[in-house]
């Protein structure tokens, strides 16, 4: 017998012995463990696509608005006393997706990308931390800025072999018996074919009050019972609009902070609560390589954390707040070759709308303008208005250069925002690609590297603006970076250190004195192996 086999058998024996001990002692130990060190209120904030780059970019942006010198303005959660780091890989890839990531974080198990709370074979189902907390008697709230049946929120109540089975996931939501759902709507409320029973009707049959008007959401009271509160303004994917669009006066409905505040109001009581809040659109903005939109959604996410922090200040001995991400997205970096060692984050303030809103402008122009008459010059005024990028004639350029010599910062920024010859050539190429019908565009690798699957002109505009700010991107998808974990309150010290994302589940179980033997036996076995390792 090989030494490897002996080692595995030895480890397995230790795990089984520990398992026996755990099963014997867990019922007697659990009551003894329940003490003042167990939080009554738990907030878990997940920034989808958020790692160190997204947090850092937001802090640098805020600092650049306050000082002309290098200054980092802290977010409320970056001041938390406990800081850790989590790995993010899935069972089948070093680069996770949100489904496998949330399965690890919410249920304590690695699985394949695309799978929600099931093992890689798609046969074993896992129980989540929110379900354990519910069964313990706590009230449960799930909030997201994307559709409430999307991977991350679904990871707390659903089990499905595919994250794309939105209707089936929504049916799991109806069966969850959670107390409050808020934010986005449903991707496929009547199924993929549109012929199934509307999930809203099913929710009502299960005792949920479904509200979709702003005044109705704001008027909700605890006496309303179980609630699904859907933002009155949604995009085509049933998600909240990007926060940056407020700058143009667009009505985007309730903010993530408002939903968080309402959840607290609805769930606060003697039994305590577990509230998960996802800032999901940071991820979507990073997929599109739109730094300004990502930063503004990070600021909205931060405001939601501030709501929880105010609650914590009233209940410091009963509350735990955790802020983390599920993975990084976009390969975002601070530093671009074209700006050498310099950054100009203040110019991101010139962007007024999100990439998807500008893409609507491009699409409308394409539809209304014959291709032989379409020219970039028609859209340059809009590009200047909405992104600050502009063409300067020789006279204006010279005037700005003279002002810069006197130390005029605004003149320097305007000059920096001017399009050079190479950038103009890139914009023209992207414009020509955008004028092609989508089904006529090249599908080659180079085209994908240049524009991903987004509107070519829009991506090129955000790339140029981001590069001028000093921000680079490596991907239109996720990366394998670890994510930070920030914590404050009861039990927060256990989130320090460097650990796997599955450990988040076990740390929460430990803090909440949850008896995992009453859930999945697979969870107990996994925990025993961890102790034996």
C-alpha positions in Angstrom: 0.0 0.0 0.0 1.4 3.4 -1.0 2.3 6.0 1.6 -0.2 8.3 0.0 -3.0 5.8 0.4 -2.0 5.2 4.0 -2.0 9.0 4.6 -5.5 9.3 3.1 -6.8 6.4 5.2 -5.3 7.9 8.3 -6.8 11.2 7.6 -10.2 9.6 6.9 -10.0 7.7 10.2 -9.2 10.9 12.1 -12.1 12.6 10.4 -14.6 9.8 11.3 -13.4 9.8 14.9 -13.9 13.6 15.0 -17.3 13.2 13.3 -18.4 10.8 16.0 -17.2 13.2 18.7 -18.9 16.2 17.1 -22.2 14.3 16.7 -22.0 13.2 20.4 -21.1 16.5 21.9 -22.8 19.0 19.6 -26.2 18.9 21.3 -24.7 19.3 24.7 -22.2 22.0 23.8 -24.6 24.2 21.7 -26.6 25.5 24.7 -23.4 26.2 26.6 -21.9 28.0 23.7 -24.9 30.4 23.5 -23.7 33.5 25.3 -23.2 37.2 25.0 -20.7 36.4 22.3 -23.5 35.3 19.9 -24.8 38.2 17.8 -28.5 38.8 17.7 -28.2 40.8 14.5 -26.1 39.8 11.5 -25.5 41.8 8.3 -23.6 40.2 5.5 -22.8 42.7 2.7 -21.5 41.2 -0.6 -20.1 43.4 -3.3 -20.4 41.3 -6.4 -17.2 41.6 -8.4 -15.6 43.5 -5.6 -12.0 43.0 -4.5 -9.2 45.3 -3.5 -9.1 47.1 -6.9 -12.7 48.2 -6.7 -12.4 49.3 -3.1 -9.2 51.2 -3.8 -10.5 52.9 -7.0 -13.5 54.2 -5.1 -11.3 55.6 -2.3 -8.9 57.2 -4.7 -11.8 58.8 -6.6 -13.3 60.2 -3.4 -9.8 61.5 -2.4 -9.3 63.1 -5.7 -12.4 65.2 -5.3 -11.1 66.5 -2.0 -7.5 67.1 -2.6 -5.1 67.9 -5.5 -2.5 65.8 -3.7 -2.6 62.0 -3.4 -5.3 61.3 -0.9 -7.3 58.1 -0.1 -10.7 58.8 1.4 -11.8 55.8 3.4 -15.1 54.0 3.0 -17.0 53.3 6.2 -16.2 49.6 6.1 -12.5 50.0 5.4 -12.3 51.4 8.9 -13.6 48.2 10.5 -11.2 46.7 13.0 -11.1 43.2 11.6 -9.6 42.5 8.1 -9.2 39.2 6.4 -8.7 37.8 2.9 -10.6 34.9 1.2 -9.6 32.8 -1.7 -12.2 32.5 -4.5 -11.5 29.5 -6.7 -14.3 27.1 -7.7 -14.2 23.2 -7.7 -13.5 23.3 -11.5 -11.7 26.6 -12.1 -9.4 29.0 -10.5 -11.7 31.7 -11.7 -15.1 31.4 -10.1 -18.5 32.6 -11.1 -21.1 34.0 -8.7 -23.0 30.7 -8.4 -20.0 28.6 -7.3 -18.7 31.5 -5.2 -21.9 31.9 -3.2 -22.3 28.2 -2.8 -18.9 28.2 -1.0 -19.7 31.3 1.1 -23.3 30.5 2.0 -23.2 26.7 2.2 -19.6 25.9 2.9 -18.9 23.7 -0.2 -16.9 24.1 -3.4 -18.9 23.4 -6.6 -18.6 23.9 -10.3 -19.2 27.3 -11.9 -22.9 27.8 -12.7 -24.2 25.5 -10.0 -26.1 26.8 -7.0 -25.9 24.9 -3.6 -25.4 21.5 -5.1 -22.2 19.4 -5.4 -20.3 19.1 -8.8 -22.3 16.0 -9.7 -25.5 18.0 -9.2 -26.9 15.3 -6.9 -26.2 16.5 -3.3 -28.1 19.5 -2.1 -26.7 21.9 0.5 -28.4 23.9 3.3 -27.4 27.5 3.6 -26.4 29.8 6.5 -29.6 31.8 6.0 -31.7 28.7 6.2 -29.9 27.5 9.4 -30.5 31.0 10.8 -34.2 30.8 9.9 -34.5 27.5 11.6 -32.8 29.0 14.6 -35.7 31.5 14.8 -34.0 34.5 13.2 -35.8 36.7 10.7 -34.2 36.6 7.3 -33.8 39.4 4.7 -32.3 39.1 1.2 -31.6 42.3 -0.8 -29.9 42.8 -4.1 -29.4 45.5 -6.7 -29.8 42.9 -9.4 -32.7 40.5 -9.9 -33.6 38.7 -6.8 -33.4 35.4 -8.6 -29.8 36.1 -9.7 -26.9 33.9 -8.5 -25.9 35.6 -5.3 -29.3 36.2 -3.7 -30.4 32.8 -4.9 -27.4 31.3 -3.2 -29.2 31.8 0.2 -32.4 30.1 -0.6 -32.2 27.9 -3.8 -30.6 24.7 -5.0 -30.3 24.3 -8.8 -27.9 22.7 -11.2 -28.0 25.9 -13.3 -28.0 29.5 -12.2 -29.9 30.3 -15.4 -33.0 28.4 -14.4 -34.6 31.6 -13.1 -38.2 30.5 -12.9 -37.3 27.3 -10.9 -35.1 29.5 -8.6 -38.0 31.9 -8.1 -40.1 28.9 -7.0 -37.5 28.1 -4.4 -37.7 31.7 -3.2 -41.5 31.2 -2.7 -40.8 28.1 -0.6 -38.0 29.7 1.5 -40.2 31.2 4.2 -37.8 34.1 4.5 -39.3 37.3 5.7 -38.1 40.0 3.4 -36.8 40.2 -0.2 -36.0 43.6 -1.7 -34.4 45.2 -4.7 -34.5 43.7 -8.2 -37.4 41.7 -9.8 -37.6 38.4 -11.6 -35.8 37.6 -14.8 -38.4 35.0 -16.0 -41.6 35.6 -13.9 -43.6 33.3 -16.2 -40.9 30.9 -17.2 -38.6 30.7 -20.2 -41.5 30.3 -22.5 -43.7 32.9 -20.8 -46.5 30.4 -20.3 -46.0 29.4 -16.6 -47.9 30.7 -13.7 -46.6 34.2 -12.7 -44.3 33.8 -9.8 -45.9 36.9 -8.2 -49.2 35.0 -7.9 -47.4 32.0 -6.4 -45.7 34.3 -3.9 -49.1 35.7 -2.8 -50.4 32.2 -2.4 -47.5 31.4 -0.1 -48.4 34.4 2.1 -46.1 37.1 0.7 -47.1 40.6 0.1 -45.7 41.7 -3.3 -45.1 45.5 -3.6 -43.7 47.3 -6.7 -44.4 51.0 -6.1 -42.0 53.3 -4.3 -44.7 54.7 -2.0 -45.9 51.2 -1.1 -42.4 50.0 -0.3 -41.7 53.1 1.9 -45.0 52.6 3.7 -44.4 48.9 4.6 -44.8 48.0 8.3 -43.7 44.9 10.3 -47.4 44.0 10.5 -47.4 43.4 6.7 -45.7 40.1 7.3 -43.6 38.4 4.7 -42.7 40.8 1.8 -41.2 40.9 -1.6 -40.4 44.5 -2.4 -39.5 45.1 -6.1 -37.9 48.4 -7.1 -40.3 50.4 -9.3 -37.6 51.2 -11.9 -35.8 48.2 -13.4 -33.6 47.6 -16.4 -34.2 45.0 -19.0 -32.6 42.3 -16.8 -34.9 43.1 -13.8 -32.1 44.9 -11.9 -31.9 48.4 -10.4 -30.4 51.0 -12.8 -26.8 52.1 -12.2 -26.4 54.7 -9.5 -24.4 57.0 -11.7 -27.5 57.7 -13.7 -28.8 59.9 -10.9 -26.3 62.5 -12.1 -28.5 63.1 -15.2 -31.6 63.3 -13.1 -32.9 59.9 -14.0 -35.4 58.3 -11.7 -33.8 55.0 -10.6 -36.2 54.3 -7.7 -35.0 53.3 -4.3 -31.4 53.0 -3.4 -29.7 49.9 -1.8 -29.5 51.9 1.4 -33.3 52.5 1.4 -33.9 48.8 1.0 -31.5 48.0 3.8 -33.2 50.5 6.1 -36.6 49.1 5.3 -35.4 45.5 5.9 -34.1 46.5 9.4 -37.5 48.2 10.2 -39.4 45.1 9.0 -37.2 42.5 10.7 -36.0 44.0 14.0 -37.4 42.2 17.0 -36.7 39.9 19.9 -35.7 37.0 17.6 -33.0 39.0 15.8 -32.2 38.8 12.1 -29.8 37.8 9.4 -29.7 40.3 6.4 -27.7 39.8 3.3 -27.3 42.8 1.0 -25.7 42.4 -2.4 -24.3 45.3 -4.5 -24.6 43.3 -7.7 -24.1 46.0 -10.3 -20.5 46.7 -9.5 -19.8 43.4 -11.1 -21.8 44.3 -14.2 -20.1 47.6 -14.6 -16.7 45.9 -14.3 -17.7 43.3 -16.9 -18.2 46.3 -19.3 -15.0 47.9 -18.1 -16.8 51.0 -16.9 -14.9 52.3 -13.9 -17.1 55.4 -13.2 -20.3 53.3 -13.1 -18.6 50.7 -10.9 -17.4 53.4 -8.5 -20.8 55.0 -8.1 -22.4 51.7 -7.4 -19.6 51.1 -4.8 -20.6 54.4 -3.2 -24.3 53.2 -3.1 -23.1 49.9 -1.6 -21.1 51.9 1.0 -24.2 53.9 1.9 -26.1 50.7 2.6 -23.3 49.6 4.9 -23.6 53.0 6.7 -27.2 52.2 7.4 -26.2 49.0 9.1 -23.3 50.8 10.9 -25.8 53.2 12.4 -27.9 50.3 13.7 -24.7 48.7 15.1 -23.9 51.9 17.0 -27.3 51.5 18.8 -26.7 47.8 19.4 -22.9 47.3 19.6 -23.1 44.3 21.9 -25.6 42.4 19.7 -24.6 43.1 16.1 -22.1 41.7 13.6 -21.4 43.3 10.2 -19.4 41.6 7.6 -18.5 43.2 4.2 -16.8 41.2 1.5 -16.9 40.3 -2.2 -17.5 37.1 -4.1 -14.7 37.6 -6.7 -12.9 40.3 -8.6 -14.2 41.3 -12.0 -12.5 42.9 -15.0 -8.9 42.7 -13.9 -9.1 46.3 -12.7 -5.8 47.9 -11.9 -4.6 51.3 -10.6 -1.9 52.4 -13.0 -1.8 52.6 -16.8 1.3 52.7 -19.1 0.0 55.7 -20.9 0.0 57.9 -17.7 3.2 56.4 -16.3 3.2 57.0 -12.6 0.3 59.6 -12.7 -3.4 59.2 -11.9 -6.2 61.6 -12.8 -9.2 60.0 -11.1 -11.0 63.4 -10.9 -11.8 63.2 -14.6 -14.1 60.3 -13.9 -16.5 62.9 -12.5 -17.1 64.0 -16.1 -18.9 60.8 -16.9 -22.6 61.4 -16.4 -24.3 58.1 -17.4 -23.6 54.4 -17.4 -22.3 52.5 -20.4 -25.7 50.8 -21.1 -27.5 54.1 -21.2 -25.0 55.5 -23.7 -25.3 52.3 -25.7 -29.0 53.1 -26.2 -27.9 56.4 -27.8 -25.6 54.6 -30.1 -28.3 52.0 -31.0 -30.8 54.7 -31.7 -28.4 56.5 -34.0 -27.6 53.3 -35.9 -31.3 52.6 -36.4 -32.1 56.1 -37.6 -29.0 56.9 -39.8 -28.2 55.2 -43.1 -24.9 53.5 -42.8 -23.4 55.5 -45.7 -24.3 58.8 -44.0 -23.2 57.8 -40.4 -20.2 59.6 -39.1 -18.5 59.8 -35.7 -18.6 63.6 -35.8 -22.4 63.4 -35.2 -21.9 61.8 -31.8 -18.8 63.7 -30.6 -20.9 66.4 -28.9 -22.7 63.7 -26.9 -19.4 62.1 -26.1 -18.1 65.4 -24.8 -21.3 66.1 -22.8 -21.5 62.7 -21.2 -17.9 61.7 -20.8 -15.9 64.9 -21.0 -13.8 63.6 -24.0 -13.4 66.3 -26.7 -11.5 67.4 -29.7 -9.5 70.6 -29.3 -8.6 73.0 -32.1 -5.1 74.4 -32.1 -6.1 77.8 -30.7 -8.0 76.3 -27.7 -5.2 73.8 -27.0 -2.6 76.6 -26.9 -4.8 78.7 -24.6 -5.1 75.7 -22.2 -1.4 75.0 -22.3 -0.7 78.6 -21.2 -3.1 78.3 -18.3 -1.5 75.1 -17.2 1.8 76.9 -16.9 0.2 79.1 -14.3 -0.9 76.1 -12.3 -4.6 76.1 -13.5 -5.8 72.6 -12.4 -9.0 72.7 -14.4 -7.2 73.7 -17.5 -4.8 70.7 -17.0 -7.8 68.3 -16.7 -9.5 69.7 -19.8 -6.3 69.3 -21.7 -5.8 65.8 -20.4 -9.4 65.0 -21.6 -8.7 66.0 -25.1 -8.5 63.3 -27.7 -5.2 62.7 -29.4 -4.8 61.4 -32.9 -4.4 57.8 -31.9 -7.5 57.9 -29.7 -9.5 59.4 -32.4 -8.5 56.7 -34.8 -9.5 54.1 -32.2 -12.9 55.8 -31.8 -13.5 55.8 -35.5 -12.8 52.1 -35.8 -15.1 51.4 -32.9 -17.8 53.6 -34.4 -17.6 51.7 -37.7 -18.0 48.5 -35.8 -21.0 49.9 -33.9 -22.7 50.9 -37.1 -22.7 47.2 -38.3 -25.8 45.2 -37.3 -24.9 43.0 -34.3 -25.2 39.8 -36.3 -22.8 41.1 -38.9 -19.9 42.0 -36.6 -16.7 39.9 -36.6 -16.5 37.1 -34.0 -12.7 36.8 -34.0 -10.5 36.9 -31.0 -9.1 40.3 -31.7 -12.6 41.9 -31.8 -13.4 40.2 -28.5 -10.3 41.6 -26.9 -11.1 45.1 -28.1 -14.8 45.2 -27.2 -15.9 42.1 -25.4 -19.6 41.6 -26.2 -20.5 45.2 -25.6 -21.2 48.1 -27.9 -17.8 48.8 -29.5 -18.0 52.6 -29.4 -19.2 52.6 -25.8 -16.4 50.3 -24.7 -13.8 52.3 -26.5 -15.0 55.6 -24.9 -14.9 54.1 -21.3 -11.5 52.5 -22.1 -10.0 55.9 -23.2 -11.5 57.8 -20.2 -10.4 55.1 -17.8 -6.9 55.0 -19.2 -6.6 58.8 -19.0 -7.6 58.4 -15.3 -4.9 55.8 -14.8 -7.1 52.7 -14.7 -6.4 49.5 -16.7 -8.5 46.4 -17.4 -7.4 42.9 -18.4 -10.7 41.1 -18.8 -14.4 41.4 -19.6 -15.0 38.6 -17.0 -13.9 37.5 -13.5 -10.4 37.0 -12.3 -8.8 34.8 -9.7 -7.9 37.4 -7.1 -8.8 36.8 -3.4 -11.2 39.2 -1.8 -11.0 41.2 1.4 -13.3 40.6 4.4 -14.1 43.5 6.7 -15.9 42.9 10.0 -17.0 44.8 13.1 -19.0 43.8 16.1 -19.7 40.6 18.0 -17.3 37.8 16.8 -15.7 40.0 14.2 -12.2 38.9 15.3 -12.6 35.4 13.7 -12.7 37.0 10.2 -9.1 38.0 10.4 -6.5 36.1 8.6 -6.2 34.4 5.2 -8.7 31.5 4.5 -10.9 29.9 1.9 -14.3 31.3 1.0 -16.0 28.1 2.3 -14.7 29.0 5.7 -17.0 32.0 5.8 -20.0 29.6 6.3 -18.3 27.7 9.1 -17.2 30.9 10.8 -20.8 32.1 10.8 -22.1 28.8 12.0 -19.7 28.9 14.9 -20.5 32.5 15.8 -24.3 31.8 15.6 -24.0 28.5 17.5 -25.7 26.7 14.7 -25.9 22.9 14.9 -25.0 21.9 11.4 -25.8 18.2 12.2 -29.5 19.2 11.8 -28.8 20.2 8.2 -26.8 18.2 5.7 -24.6 15.3 6.9 -22.2 16.3 4.2 -21.6 19.6 6.0 -20.7 17.8 9.2 -18.3 15.4 7.4 -16.7 18.4 5.7 -16.3 20.2 9.0 -14.7 17.0 10.5 -12.2 16.8 7.7 -11.3 20.5 8.2 -10.5 19.7 11.9 -8.5 16.6 10.9 -6.5 18.4 8.3 
